[in-house]
Amino acid sequence: MKQEKTQLSEIIKLKRKELGLTQEEFSARVGVGLRFLRELEQGKETIRLDKLNVVLNYFGLEVGAVIRRDNDE
């Protein structure tokens, strides 16, 4: 059975909305630029990991390396 993977951009957007914050409010609260947050939530493929971790740290998360599985089970 193939699992659908949730995009990181979707997780961040959902968590921000759960807090009831606009992109402008959230970017100011966590200390990243509005443009960065908008691009992040839109799924831009090339982003700065240090800024991503600033956003994720607000939710108690961080980017890390994981062992890749070659097949979906």
PDB file of N, CA, C, O and CB in Angstrom:
ATOM      1  N   MET A   1       0.833  -1.177   0.000  1.00  0.00           N
ATOM      2  CA  MET A   1       0.000   0.000   0.000  1.00  0.00           C
ATOM      3  C   MET A   1       0.880   1.243   0.000  1.00  0.00           C
ATOM      4  O   MET A   1       1.753   1.387   0.856  1.00  0.00           O
ATOM      5  CB  MET A   1      -0.949  -0.004   1.207  1.00  0.00           C
ATOM      6  N   LYS A   2       0.659   2.126  -0.941  1.00  0.00           N
ATOM      7  CA  LYS A   2       1.468   3.335  -1.064  1.00  0.00           C
ATOM      8  C   LYS A   2       0.892   4.441  -0.185  1.00  0.00           C
ATOM      9  O   LYS A   2      -0.302   4.734  -0.251  1.00  0.00           O
ATOM     10  CB  LYS A   2       1.541   3.797  -2.536  1.00  0.00           C
ATOM     11  N   GLN A   3       1.741   5.050   0.635  1.00  0.00           N
ATOM     12  CA  GLN A   3       1.307   6.147   1.498  1.00  0.00           C
ATOM     13  C   GLN A   3       1.500   7.471   0.779  1.00  0.00           C
ATOM     14  O   GLN A   3       2.511   7.690   0.111  1.00  0.00           O
ATOM     15  CB  GLN A   3       2.082   6.138   2.835  1.00  0.00           C
ATOM     16  N   GLU A   4       0.524   8.344   0.924  1.00  0.00           N
ATOM     17  CA  GLU A   4       0.662   9.677   0.355  1.00  0.00           C
ATOM     18  C   GLU A   4       1.508  10.513   1.307  1.00  0.00           C
ATOM     19  O   GLU A   4       1.233  10.576   2.505  1.00  0.00           O
ATOM     20  CB  GLU A   4      -0.735  10.338   0.107  1.00  0.00           C
ATOM     21  N   LYS A   5       2.518  11.141   0.773  1.00  0.00           N
ATOM     22  CA  LYS A   5       3.410  11.957   1.596  1.00  0.00           C
ATOM     23  C   LYS A   5       2.905  13.388   1.630  1.00  0.00           C
ATOM     24  O   LYS A   5       2.540  13.959   0.603  1.00  0.00           O
ATOM     25  CB  LYS A   5       4.861  11.906   1.061  1.00  0.00           C
ATOM     26  N   THR A   6       2.891  13.950   2.810  1.00  0.00           N
ATOM     27  CA  THR A   6       2.486  15.332   2.957  1.00  0.00           C
ATOM     28  C   THR A   6       3.691  16.226   2.726  1.00  0.00           C
ATOM     29  O   THR A   6       4.753  16.011   3.310  1.00  0.00           O
ATOM     30  CB  THR A   6       1.867  15.586   4.345  1.00  0.00           C
ATOM     31  N   GLN A   7       3.527  17.215   1.883  1.00  0.00           N
ATOM     32  CA  GLN A   7       4.605  18.139   1.584  1.00  0.00           C
ATOM     33  C   GLN A   7       4.894  19.001   2.813  1.00  0.00           C
ATOM     34  O   GLN A   7       3.987  19.378   3.555  1.00  0.00           O
ATOM     35  CB  GLN A   7       4.249  19.020   0.363  1.00  0.00           C
ATOM     36  N   LEU A   8       6.144  19.295   3.003  1.00  0.00           N
ATOM     37  CA  LEU A   8       6.562  20.158   4.100  1.00  0.00           C
ATOM     38  C   LEU A   8       5.863  21.509   4.015  1.00  0.00           C
ATOM     39  O   LEU A   8       5.476  22.076   5.037  1.00  0.00           O
ATOM     40  CB  LEU A   8       8.085  20.345   4.087  1.00  0.00           C
ATOM     41  N   SER A   9       5.701  22.023   2.808  1.00  0.00           N
ATOM     42  CA  SER A   9       5.029  23.306   2.629  1.00  0.00           C
ATOM     43  C   SER A   9       3.597  23.258   3.148  1.00  0.00           C
ATOM     44  O   SER A   9       3.121  24.230   3.735  1.00  0.00           O
ATOM     45  CB  SER A   9       5.040  23.708   1.158  1.00  0.00           C
ATOM     46  N   GLU A  10       2.908  22.145   2.938  1.00  0.00           N
ATOM     47  CA  GLU A  10       1.533  21.996   3.409  1.00  0.00           C
ATOM     48  C   GLU A  10       1.486  21.930   4.929  1.00  0.00           C
ATOM     49  O   GLU A  10       0.578  22.491   5.544  1.00  0.00           O
ATOM     50  CB  GLU A  10       0.891  20.742   2.805  1.00  0.00           C
ATOM     51  N   ILE A  11       2.441  21.258   5.536  1.00  0.00           N
ATOM     52  CA  ILE A  11       2.485  21.142   6.992  1.00  0.00           C
ATOM     53  C   ILE A  11       2.657  22.517   7.618  1.00  0.00           C
ATOM     54  O   ILE A  11       1.956  22.862   8.569  1.00  0.00           O
ATOM     55  CB  ILE A  11       3.625  20.203   7.435  1.00  0.00           C
ATOM     56  N   ILE A  12       3.583  23.297   7.090  1.00  0.00           N
ATOM     57  CA  ILE A  12       3.841  24.630   7.633  1.00  0.00           C
ATOM     58  C   ILE A  12       2.616  25.515   7.479  1.00  0.00           C
ATOM     59  O   ILE A  12       2.241  26.228   8.410  1.00  0.00           O
ATOM     60  CB  ILE A  12       5.050  25.272   6.940  1.00  0.00           C
ATOM     61  N   LYS A  13       2.002  25.473   6.327  1.00  0.00           N
ATOM     62  CA  LYS A  13       0.811  26.299   6.082  1.00  0.00           C
ATOM     63  C   LYS A  13      -0.318  25.905   7.030  1.00  0.00           C
ATOM     64  O   LYS A  13      -0.973  26.778   7.600  1.00  0.00           O
ATOM     65  CB  LYS A  13       0.345  26.162   4.615  1.00  0.00           C
ATOM     66  N   LEU A  14      -0.556  24.609   7.206  1.00  0.00           N
ATOM     67  CA  LEU A  14      -1.613  24.148   8.104  1.00  0.00           C
ATOM     68  C   LEU A  14      -1.344  24.560   9.542  1.00  0.00           C
ATOM     69  O   LEU A  14      -2.254  25.007  10.241  1.00  0.00           O
ATOM     70  CB  LEU A  14      -1.758  22.636   8.017  1.00  0.00           C
ATOM     71  N   LYS A  15      -0.099  24.412   9.989  1.00  0.00           N
ATOM     72  CA  LYS A  15       0.238  24.779  11.362  1.00  0.00           C
ATOM     73  C   LYS A  15       0.086  26.285  11.592  1.00  0.00           C
ATOM     74  O   LYS A  15      -0.371  26.712  12.652  1.00  0.00           O
ATOM     75  CB  LYS A  15       1.669  24.340  11.690  1.00  0.00           C
ATOM     76  N   ARG A  16       0.466  27.079  10.601  1.00  0.00           N
ATOM     77  CA  ARG A  16       0.303  28.529  10.714  1.00  0.00           C
ATOM     78  C   ARG A  16      -1.176  28.880  10.827  1.00  0.00           C
ATOM     79  O   ARG A  16      -1.568  29.698  11.659  1.00  0.00           O
ATOM     80  CB  ARG A  16       0.937  29.250   9.501  1.00  0.00           C
ATOM     81  N   LYS A  17      -1.991  28.254   9.985  1.00  0.00           N
ATOM     82  CA  LYS A  17      -3.427  28.523  10.010  1.00  0.00           C
ATOM     83  C   LYS A  17      -4.070  28.061  11.313  1.00  0.00           C
ATOM     84  O   LYS A  17      -5.013  28.692  11.791  1.00  0.00           O
ATOM     85  CB  LYS A  17      -4.105  27.846   8.833  1.00  0.00           C
ATOM     86  N   GLU A  18      -3.573  26.966  11.894  1.00  0.00           N
ATOM     87  CA  GLU A  18      -4.078  26.501  13.186  1.00  0.00           C
ATOM     88  C   GLU A  18      -3.865  27.560  14.263  1.00  0.00           C
ATOM     89  O   GLU A  18      -4.652  27.670  15.203  1.00  0.00           O
ATOM     90  CB  GLU A  18      -3.392  25.186  13.592  1.00  0.00           C
ATOM     91  N   LEU A  19      -2.793  28.336  14.118  1.00  0.00           N
ATOM     92  CA  LEU A  19      -2.514  29.413  15.064  1.00  0.00           C
ATOM     93  C   LEU A  19      -3.351  30.659  14.772  1.00  0.00           C
ATOM     94  O   LEU A  19      -3.363  31.603  15.563  1.00  0.00           O
ATOM     95  CB  LEU A  19      -1.032  29.766  15.030  1.00  0.00           C
ATOM     96  N   GLY A  20      -4.047  30.659  13.639  1.00  0.00           N
ATOM     97  CA  GLY A  20      -4.870  31.787  13.262  1.00  0.00           C
ATOM     98  C   GLY A  20      -4.066  32.996  12.814  1.00  0.00           C
ATOM     99  O   GLY A  20      -4.498  34.135  12.987  1.00  0.00           O
ATOM    100  N   LEU A  21      -2.887  32.746  12.234  1.00  0.00           N
ATOM    101  CA  LEU A  21      -2.006  33.833  11.816  1.00  0.00           C
ATOM    102  C   LEU A  21      -1.968  33.965  10.305  1.00  0.00           C
ATOM    103  O   LEU A  21      -1.994  32.970   9.580  1.00  0.00           O
ATOM    104  CB  LEU A  21      -0.601  33.611  12.353  1.00  0.00           C
ATOM    105  N   THR A  22      -1.906  35.208   9.835  1.00  0.00           N
ATOM    106  CA  THR A  22      -1.684  35.452   8.420  1.00  0.00           C
ATOM    107  C   THR A  22      -0.210  35.205   8.126  1.00  0.00           C
ATOM    108  O   THR A  22       0.600  35.072   9.043  1.00  0.00           O
ATOM    109  CB  THR A  22      -2.110  36.902   8.017  1.00  0.00           C
ATOM    110  N   GLN A  23       0.128  35.146   6.850  1.00  0.00           N
ATOM    111  CA  GLN A  23       1.534  35.000   6.481  1.00  0.00           C
ATOM    112  C   GLN A  23       2.344  36.177   7.015  1.00  0.00           C
ATOM    113  O   GLN A  23       3.464  35.994   7.490  1.00  0.00           O
ATOM    114  CB  GLN A  23       1.688  34.893   4.951  1.00  0.00           C
ATOM    115  N   GLU A  24       1.789  37.373   6.939  1.00  0.00           N
ATOM    116  CA  GLU A  24       2.490  38.567   7.418  1.00  0.00           C
ATOM    117  C   GLU A  24       2.760  38.480   8.920  1.00  0.00           C
ATOM    118  O   GLU A  24       3.870  38.759   9.374  1.00  0.00           O
ATOM    119  CB  GLU A  24       1.673  39.831   7.102  1.00  0.00           C
ATOM    120  N   GLU A  25       1.741  38.090   9.687  1.00  0.00           N
ATOM    121  CA  GLU A  25       1.891  37.980  11.140  1.00  0.00           C
ATOM    122  C   GLU A  25       2.891  36.897  11.515  1.00  0.00           C
ATOM    123  O   GLU A  25       3.733  37.092  12.392  1.00  0.00           O
ATOM    124  CB  GLU A  25       0.542  37.689  11.792  1.00  0.00           C
ATOM    125  N   PHE A  26       2.791  35.751  10.843  1.00  0.00           N
ATOM    126  CA  PHE A  26       3.667  34.637  11.177  1.00  0.00           C
ATOM    127  C   PHE A  26       5.119  34.932  10.825  1.00  0.00           C
ATOM    128  O   PHE A  26       6.021  34.648  11.613  1.00  0.00           O
ATOM    129  CB  PHE A  26       3.208  33.381  10.463  1.00  0.00           C
ATOM    130  N   SER A  27       5.349  35.503   9.644  1.00  0.00           N
ATOM    131  CA  SER A  27       6.725  35.794   9.249  1.00  0.00           C
ATOM    132  C   SER A  27       7.372  36.777  10.220  1.00  0.00           C
ATOM    133  O   SER A  27       8.551  36.646  10.547  1.00  0.00           O
ATOM    134  CB  SER A  27       6.766  36.356   7.819  1.00  0.00           C
ATOM    135  N   ALA A  28       6.601  37.760  10.682  1.00  0.00           N
ATOM    136  CA  ALA A  28       7.129  38.711  11.663  1.00  0.00           C
ATOM    137  C   ALA A  28       7.397  38.032  12.999  1.00  0.00           C
ATOM    138  O   ALA A  28       8.399  38.319  13.653  1.00  0.00           O
ATOM    139  CB  ALA A  28       6.154  39.877  11.855  1.00  0.00           C
ATOM    140  N   ARG A  29       6.515  37.141  13.404  1.00  0.00           N
ATOM    141  CA  ARG A  29       6.661  36.458  14.694  1.00  0.00           C
ATOM    142  C   ARG A  29       7.897  35.568  14.730  1.00  0.00           C
ATOM    143  O   ARG A  29       8.605  35.534  15.736  1.00  0.00           O
ATOM    144  CB  ARG A  29       5.421  35.626  14.991  1.00  0.00           C
ATOM    145  N   VAL A  30       8.166  34.842  13.634  1.00  0.00           N
ATOM    146  CA  VAL A  30       9.302  33.919  13.645  1.00  0.00           C
ATOM    147  C   VAL A  30      10.597  34.556  13.159  1.00  0.00           C
ATOM    148  O   VAL A  30      11.675  34.000  13.364  1.00  0.00           O
ATOM    149  CB  VAL A  30       8.990  32.721  12.796  1.00  0.00           C
ATOM    150  N   GLY A  31      10.501  35.722  12.514  1.00  0.00           N
ATOM    151  CA  GLY A  31      11.714  36.425  12.116  1.00  0.00           C
ATOM    152  C   GLY A  31      12.255  36.057  10.749  1.00  0.00           C
ATOM    153  O   GLY A  31      13.464  36.104  10.524  1.00  0.00           O
ATOM    154  N   VAL A  32      11.370  35.690   9.836  1.00  0.00           N
ATOM    155  CA  VAL A  32      11.787  35.462   8.449  1.00  0.00           C
ATOM    156  C   VAL A  32      11.012  36.423   7.563  1.00  0.00           C
ATOM    157  O   VAL A  32       9.966  36.938   7.958  1.00  0.00           O
ATOM    158  CB  VAL A  32      11.549  33.971   8.009  1.00  0.00           C
ATOM    159  N   GLY A  33      11.526  36.660   6.374  1.00  0.00           N
ATOM    160  CA  GLY A  33      10.858  37.567   5.459  1.00  0.00           C
ATOM    161  C   GLY A  33       9.558  36.993   4.920  1.00  0.00           C
ATOM    162  O   GLY A  33       9.397  35.779   4.792  1.00  0.00           O
ATOM    163  N   LEU A  34       8.641  37.888   4.611  1.00  0.00           N
ATOM    164  CA  LEU A  34       7.356  37.478   4.062  1.00  0.00           C
ATOM    165  C   LEU A  34       7.540  36.734   2.739  1.00  0.00           C
ATOM    166  O   LEU A  34       6.873  35.729   2.492  1.00  0.00           O
ATOM    167  CB  LEU A  34       6.448  38.697   3.864  1.00  0.00           C
ATOM    168  N   ARG A  35       8.428  37.219   1.904  1.00  0.00           N
ATOM    169  CA  ARG A  35       8.674  36.557   0.618  1.00  0.00           C
ATOM    170  C   ARG A  35       9.152  35.122   0.827  1.00  0.00           C
ATOM    171  O   ARG A  35       8.691  34.207   0.145  1.00  0.00           O
ATOM    172  CB  ARG A  35       9.712  37.346  -0.204  1.00  0.00           C
ATOM    173  N   PHE A  36      10.077  34.924   1.770  1.00  0.00           N
ATOM    174  CA  PHE A  36      10.568  33.573   2.056  1.00  0.00           C
ATOM    175  C   PHE A  36       9.415  32.670   2.473  1.00  0.00           C
ATOM    176  O   PHE A  36       9.283  31.556   1.966  1.00  0.00           O
ATOM    177  CB  PHE A  36      11.649  33.605   3.159  1.00  0.00           C
ATOM    178  N   LEU A  37       8.578  33.144   3.396  1.00  0.00           N
ATOM    179  CA  LEU A  37       7.467  32.322   3.880  1.00  0.00           C
ATOM    180  C   LEU A  37       6.494  31.995   2.758  1.00  0.00           C
ATOM    181  O   LEU A  37       6.034  30.858   2.646  1.00  0.00           O
ATOM    182  CB  LEU A  37       6.733  33.033   5.014  1.00  0.00           C
ATOM    183  N   ARG A  38       6.178  32.978   1.931  1.00  0.00           N
ATOM    184  CA  ARG A  38       5.267  32.721   0.811  1.00  0.00           C
ATOM    185  C   ARG A  38       5.837  31.667  -0.128  1.00  0.00           C
ATOM    186  O   ARG A  38       5.128  30.747  -0.537  1.00  0.00           O
ATOM    187  CB  ARG A  38       4.989  34.016   0.038  1.00  0.00           C
ATOM    188  N   GLU A  39       7.103  31.795  -0.468  1.00  0.00           N
ATOM    189  CA  GLU A  39       7.739  30.813  -1.357  1.00  0.00           C
ATOM    190  C   GLU A  39       7.782  29.440  -0.707  1.00  0.00           C
ATOM    191  O   GLU A  39       7.575  28.429  -1.379  1.00  0.00           O
ATOM    192  CB  GLU A  39       9.160  31.261  -1.730  1.00  0.00           C
ATOM    193  N   LEU A  40       8.045  29.393   0.578  1.00  0.00           N
ATOM    194  CA  LEU A  40       8.082  28.135   1.317  1.00  0.00           C
ATOM    195  C   LEU A  40       6.720  27.452   1.276  1.00  0.00           C
ATOM    196  O   LEU A  40       6.629  26.258   0.991  1.00  0.00           O
ATOM    197  CB  LEU A  40       8.514  28.377   2.772  1.00  0.00           C
ATOM    198  N   GLU A  41       5.670  28.203   1.559  1.00  0.00           N
ATOM    199  CA  GLU A  41       4.327  27.627   1.565  1.00  0.00           C
ATOM    200  C   GLU A  41       3.853  27.247   0.167  1.00  0.00           C
ATOM    201  O   GLU A  41       2.959  26.412   0.025  1.00  0.00           O
ATOM    202  CB  GLU A  41       3.349  28.601   2.186  1.00  0.00           C
ATOM    203  N   GLN A  42       4.432  27.841  -0.852  1.00  0.00           N
ATOM    204  CA  GLN A  42       4.074  27.498  -2.235  1.00  0.00           C
ATOM    205  C   GLN A  42       4.890  26.321  -2.757  1.00  0.00           C
ATOM    206  O   GLN A  42       4.688  25.878  -3.887  1.00  0.00           O
ATOM    207  CB  GLN A  42       4.273  28.706  -3.147  1.00  0.00           C
ATOM    208  N   GLY A  43       5.808  25.816  -1.942  1.00  0.00           N
ATOM    209  CA  GLY A  43       6.568  24.629  -2.311  1.00  0.00           C
ATOM    210  C   GLY A  43       7.788  24.882  -3.160  1.00  0.00           C
ATOM    211  O   GLY A  43       8.210  24.007  -3.917  1.00  0.00           O
ATOM    212  N   LYS A  44       8.366  26.073  -3.046  1.00  0.00           N
ATOM    213  CA  LYS A  44       9.586  26.356  -3.810  1.00  0.00           C
ATOM    214  C   LYS A  44      10.624  25.274  -3.522  1.00  0.00           C
ATOM    215  O   LYS A  44      10.829  24.883  -2.372  1.00  0.00           O
ATOM    216  CB  LYS A  44      10.152  27.769  -3.460  1.00  0.00           C
ATOM    217  N   GLU A  45      11.264  24.805  -4.565  1.00  0.00           N
ATOM    218  CA  GLU A  45      12.183  23.667  -4.419  1.00  0.00           C
ATOM    219  C   GLU A  45      13.537  24.043  -3.852  1.00  0.00           C
ATOM    220  O   GLU A  45      14.198  23.198  -3.248  1.00  0.00           O
ATOM    221  CB  GLU A  45      12.381  23.006  -5.740  1.00  0.00           C
ATOM    222  N   THR A  46      13.972  25.280  -4.024  1.00  0.00           N
ATOM    223  CA  THR A  46      15.278  25.692  -3.511  1.00  0.00           C
ATOM    224  C   THR A  46      15.073  26.762  -2.446  1.00  0.00           C
ATOM    225  O   THR A  46      14.674  27.888  -2.740  1.00  0.00           O
ATOM    226  CB  THR A  46      16.195  26.218  -4.658  1.00  0.00           C
ATOM    227  N   ILE A  47      15.354  26.384  -1.208  1.00  0.00           N
ATOM    228  CA  ILE A  47      15.216  27.323  -0.092  1.00  0.00           C
ATOM    229  C   ILE A  47      16.415  27.168   0.838  1.00  0.00           C
ATOM    230  O   ILE A  47      17.126  26.163   0.801  1.00  0.00           O
ATOM    231  CB  ILE A  47      13.881  27.086   0.681  1.00  0.00           C
ATOM    232  N   ARG A  48      16.618  28.166   1.654  1.00  0.00           N
ATOM    233  CA  ARG A  48      17.718  28.117   2.631  1.00  0.00           C
ATOM    234  C   ARG A  48      17.299  27.278   3.830  1.00  0.00           C
ATOM    235  O   ARG A  48      16.272  27.536   4.458  1.00  0.00           O
ATOM    236  CB  ARG A  48      18.126  29.549   3.086  1.00  0.00           C
ATOM    237  N   LEU A  49      18.108  26.273   4.135  1.00  0.00           N
ATOM    238  CA  LEU A  49      17.778  25.381   5.239  1.00  0.00           C
ATOM    239  C   LEU A  49      17.830  26.083   6.591  1.00  0.00           C
ATOM    240  O   LEU A  49      17.071  25.735   7.495  1.00  0.00           O
ATOM    241  CB  LEU A  49      18.718  24.202   5.244  1.00  0.00           C
ATOM    242  N   ASP A  50      18.713  27.065   6.741  1.00  0.00           N
ATOM    243  CA  ASP A  50      18.780  27.763   8.022  1.00  0.00           C
ATOM    244  C   ASP A  50      17.477  28.508   8.290  1.00  0.00           C
ATOM    245  O   ASP A  50      16.984  28.507   9.418  1.00  0.00           O
ATOM    246  CB  ASP A  50      19.968  28.740   8.046  1.00  0.00           C
ATOM    247  N   LYS A  51      16.920  29.139   7.267  1.00  0.00           N
ATOM    248  CA  LYS A  51      15.643  29.842   7.438  1.00  0.00           C
ATOM    249  C   LYS A  51      14.493  28.853   7.622  1.00  0.00           C
ATOM    250  O   LYS A  51      13.567  29.108   8.392  1.00  0.00           O
ATOM    251  CB  LYS A  51      15.366  30.754   6.229  1.00  0.00           C
ATOM    252  N   LEU A  52      14.553  27.731   6.916  1.00  0.00           N
ATOM    253  CA  LEU A  52      13.536  26.705   7.093  1.00  0.00           C
ATOM    254  C   LEU A  52      13.518  26.229   8.537  1.00  0.00           C
ATOM    255  O   LEU A  52      12.450  26.064   9.127  1.00  0.00           O
ATOM    256  CB  LEU A  52      13.782  25.525   6.142  1.00  0.00           C
ATOM    257  N   ASN A  53      14.697  26.008   9.107  1.00  0.00           N
ATOM    258  CA  ASN A  53      14.766  25.561  10.497  1.00  0.00           C
ATOM    259  C   ASN A  53      14.256  26.618  11.466  1.00  0.00           C
ATOM    260  O   ASN A  53      13.710  26.270  12.512  1.00  0.00           O
ATOM    261  CB  ASN A  53      16.190  25.187  10.853  1.00  0.00           C
ATOM    262  N   VAL A  54      14.417  27.894  11.149  1.00  0.00           N
ATOM    263  CA  VAL A  54      13.853  28.953  11.992  1.00  0.00           C
ATOM    264  C   VAL A  54      12.337  28.788  12.054  1.00  0.00           C
ATOM    265  O   VAL A  54      11.740  28.865  13.127  1.00  0.00           O
ATOM    266  CB  VAL A  54      14.234  30.368  11.449  1.00  0.00           C
ATOM    267  N   VAL A  55      11.721  28.561  10.893  1.00  0.00           N
ATOM    268  CA  VAL A  55      10.268  28.371  10.835  1.00  0.00           C
ATOM    269  C   VAL A  55       9.870  27.094  11.568  1.00  0.00           C
ATOM    270  O   VAL A  55       8.962  27.108  12.398  1.00  0.00           O
ATOM    271  CB  VAL A  55       9.781  28.320   9.369  1.00  0.00           C
ATOM    272  N   LEU A  56      10.547  25.997  11.262  1.00  0.00           N
ATOM    273  CA  LEU A  56      10.203  24.714  11.880  1.00  0.00           C
ATOM    274  C   LEU A  56      10.419  24.716  13.384  1.00  0.00           C
ATOM    275  O   LEU A  56       9.643  24.107  14.122  1.00  0.00           O
ATOM    276  CB  LEU A  56      11.016  23.606  11.256  1.00  0.00           C
ATOM    277  N   ASN A  57      11.463  25.394  13.848  1.00  0.00           N
ATOM    278  CA  ASN A  57      11.734  25.441  15.288  1.00  0.00           C
ATOM    279  C   ASN A  57      10.585  26.058  16.064  1.00  0.00           C
ATOM    280  O   ASN A  57      10.367  25.721  17.227  1.00  0.00           O
ATOM    281  CB  ASN A  57      13.006  26.222  15.558  1.00  0.00           C
ATOM    282  N   TYR A  58       9.853  26.954  15.431  1.00  0.00           N
ATOM    283  CA  TYR A  58       8.696  27.568  16.080  1.00  0.00           C
ATOM    284  C   TYR A  58       7.656  26.505  16.449  1.00  0.00           C
ATOM    285  O   TYR A  58       6.923  26.660  17.426  1.00  0.00           O
ATOM    286  CB  TYR A  58       8.066  28.637  15.160  1.00  0.00           C
ATOM    287  N   PHE A  59       7.598  25.428  15.666  1.00  0.00           N
ATOM    288  CA  PHE A  59       6.662  24.333  15.914  1.00  0.00           C
ATOM    289  C   PHE A  59       7.318  23.154  16.636  1.00  0.00           C
ATOM    290  O   PHE A  59       6.700  22.101  16.796  1.00  0.00           O
ATOM    291  CB  PHE A  59       6.067  23.859  14.602  1.00  0.00           C
ATOM    292  N   GLY A  60       8.555  23.327  17.066  1.00  0.00           N
ATOM    293  CA  GLY A  60       9.258  22.248  17.746  1.00  0.00           C
ATOM    294  C   GLY A  60       9.789  21.189  16.787  1.00  0.00           C
ATOM    295  O   GLY A  60       9.985  20.039  17.178  1.00  0.00           O
ATOM    296  N   LEU A  61      10.022  21.574  15.531  1.00  0.00           N
ATOM    297  CA  LEU A  61      10.503  20.646  14.511  1.00  0.00           C
ATOM    298  C   LEU A  61      11.842  21.124  13.957  1.00  0.00           C
ATOM    299  O   LEU A  61      12.251  22.258  14.203  1.00  0.00           O
ATOM    300  CB  LEU A  61       9.468  20.502  13.372  1.00  0.00           C
ATOM    301  N   GLU A  62      12.517  20.263  13.214  1.00  0.00           N
ATOM    302  CA  GLU A  62      13.738  20.649  12.511  1.00  0.00           C
ATOM    303  C   GLU A  62      13.957  19.727  11.328  1.00  0.00           C
ATOM    304  O   GLU A  62      13.423  18.620  11.278  1.00  0.00           O
ATOM    305  CB  GLU A  62      14.956  20.616  13.457  1.00  0.00           C
ATOM    306  N   VAL A  63      14.749  20.197  10.377  1.00  0.00           N
ATOM    307  CA  VAL A  63      15.115  19.387   9.212  1.00  0.00           C
ATOM    308  C   VAL A  63      16.242  18.450   9.629  1.00  0.00           C
ATOM    309  O   VAL A  63      17.159  18.849  10.347  1.00  0.00           O
ATOM    310  CB  VAL A  63      15.546  20.288   7.992  1.00  0.00           C
ATOM    311  N   GLY A  64      16.167  17.219   9.180  1.00  0.00           N
ATOM    312  CA  GLY A  64      17.214  16.266   9.503  1.00  0.00           C
ATOM    313  C   GLY A  64      17.352  15.222   8.413  1.00  0.00           C
ATOM    314  O   GLY A  64      16.477  15.080   7.558  1.00  0.00           O
ATOM    315  N   ALA A  65      18.436  14.508   8.450  1.00  0.00           N
ATOM    316  CA  ALA A  65      18.681  13.440   7.486  1.00  0.00           C
ATOM    317  C   ALA A  65      17.974  12.169   7.943  1.00  0.00           C
ATOM    318  O   ALA A  65      17.975  11.832   9.127  1.00  0.00           O
ATOM    319  CB  ALA A  65      20.199  13.189   7.314  1.00  0.00           C
ATOM    320  N   VAL A  66      17.381  11.482   7.000  1.00  0.00           N
ATOM    321  CA  VAL A  66      16.731  10.207   7.284  1.00  0.00           C
ATOM    322  C   VAL A  66      17.220   9.186   6.266  1.00  0.00           C
ATOM    323  O   VAL A  66      17.637   9.537   5.163  1.00  0.00           O
ATOM    324  CB  VAL A  66      15.173  10.340   7.245  1.00  0.00           C
ATOM    325  N   ILE A  67      17.163   7.950   6.646  1.00  0.00           N
ATOM    326  CA  ILE A  67      17.552   6.879   5.732  1.00  0.00           C
ATOM    327  C   ILE A  67      16.450   6.727   4.697  1.00  0.00           C
ATOM    328  O   ILE A  67      15.279   6.555   5.038  1.00  0.00           O
ATOM    329  CB  ILE A  67      17.804   5.530   6.496  1.00  0.00           C
ATOM    330  N   ARG A  68      16.836   6.794   3.434  1.00  0.00           N
ATOM    331  CA  ARG A  68      15.883   6.687   2.339  1.00  0.00           C
ATOM    332  C   ARG A  68      15.563   5.233   2.059  1.00  0.00           C
ATOM    333  O   ARG A  68      16.451   4.382   1.998  1.00  0.00           O
ATOM    334  CB  ARG A  68      16.424   7.365   1.079  1.00  0.00           C
ATOM    335  N   ARG A  69      14.289   4.968   1.893  1.00  0.00           N
ATOM    336  CA  ARG A  69      13.859   3.632   1.486  1.00  0.00           C
ATOM    337  C   ARG A  69      13.733   3.636  -0.020  1.00  0.00           C
ATOM    338  O   ARG A  69      13.181   4.571  -0.600  1.00  0.00           O
ATOM    339  CB  ARG A  69      12.509   3.218   2.168  1.00  0.00           C
ATOM    340  N   ASP A  70      14.242   2.595  -0.658  1.00  0.00           N
ATOM    341  CA  ASP A  70      14.210   2.529  -2.120  1.00  0.00           C
ATOM    342  C   ASP A  70      12.844   2.166  -2.680  1.00  0.00           C
ATOM    343  O   ASP A  70      12.559   2.443  -3.846  1.00  0.00           O
ATOM    344  CB  ASP A  70      15.217   1.535  -2.601  1.00  0.00           C
ATOM    345  N   ASN A  71      12.006   1.556  -1.871  1.00  0.00           N
ATOM    346  CA  ASN A  71      10.664   1.219  -2.359  1.00  0.00           C
ATOM    347  C   ASN A  71       9.624   1.654  -1.335  1.00  0.00           C
ATOM    348  O   ASN A  71       9.870   1.629  -0.129  1.00  0.00           O
ATOM    349  CB  ASN A  71      10.542  -0.305  -2.646  1.00  0.00           C
ATOM    350  N   ASP A  72       8.483   2.045  -1.828  1.00  0.00           N
ATOM    351  CA  ASP A  72       7.365   2.416  -0.948  1.00  0.00           C
ATOM    352  C   ASP A  72       6.602   1.168  -0.568  1.00  0.00           C
ATOM    353  O   ASP A  72       6.202   0.384  -1.428  1.00  0.00           O
ATOM    354  CB  ASP A  72       6.421   3.444  -1.632  1.00  0.00           C
ATOM    355  N   GLU A  73       6.405   0.993   0.705  1.00  0.00           N
ATOM    356  CA  GLU A  73       5.684  -0.192   1.183  1.00  0.00           C
ATOM    357  C   GLU A  73       4.363   0.213   1.760  1.00  0.00           C
ATOM    358  O   GLU A  73       3.602  -0.639   2.218  1.00  0.00           O
ATOM    359  CB  GLU A  73       6.500  -0.960   2.224  1.00  0.00           C
TER     360      GLU A  73
END
